[in-house]
Amino acid sequence: HTGIHSFPTRRSSDLVLTLDETTSEAVYAGKRVHLSNKESLLLGYFLQHEGQLCTRAQIAQQLLDAAPSQVQKADGLVNTNMDRLRSSLKRIAGPVQFIETIPTKGYIFRSQPVS
């Protein structure tokens, strides 16, 4: 007997935020929350650019599917949808943060919280 005990643990894959595109649901630790079209678009964009700085202009372009010239007017849209996405994620992950705000630059997303 080695003295090593095996305890059931969560699979690490459970503790990664994912997007179920077929249902527009964010999934974390076995919990699911339905996202609006814009929230789903935003989370999908973040997942594709994980760990990278995403500027507000890039996010606005994703949300609007607009020309860069129209993006300047989209600040409110970015704020609103970032707030909504964070609020939805809080419903399944509590205090766990996935989106880091980089003042005057944009956001960095991580699907696994930094421990």
Secondary structure as GFF3:
##gff-version 3
##sequence-region A 1 115
A	DSSP	three_ten_helix	12	15	.	.	.	ID=ss1
A	DSSP	beta_strand	18	20	.	.	.	ID=ss2
A	DSSP	beta_strand	25	28	.	.	.	ID=ss3
A	DSSP	beta_strand	31	34	.	.	.	ID=ss4
A	DSSP	alpha_helix	37	48	.	.	.	ID=ss5
A	DSSP	beta_strand	53	55	.	.	.	ID=ss6
A	DSSP	alpha_helix	56	64	.	.	.	ID=ss7
A	DSSP	alpha_helix	68	71	.	.	.	ID=ss8
A	DSSP	three_ten_helix	72	74	.	.	.	ID=ss9
A	DSSP	alpha_helix	75	93	.	.	.	ID=ss10
A	DSSP	beta_strand	99	102	.	.	.	ID=ss11
A	DSSP	beta_strand	106	109	.	.	.	ID=ss12
###
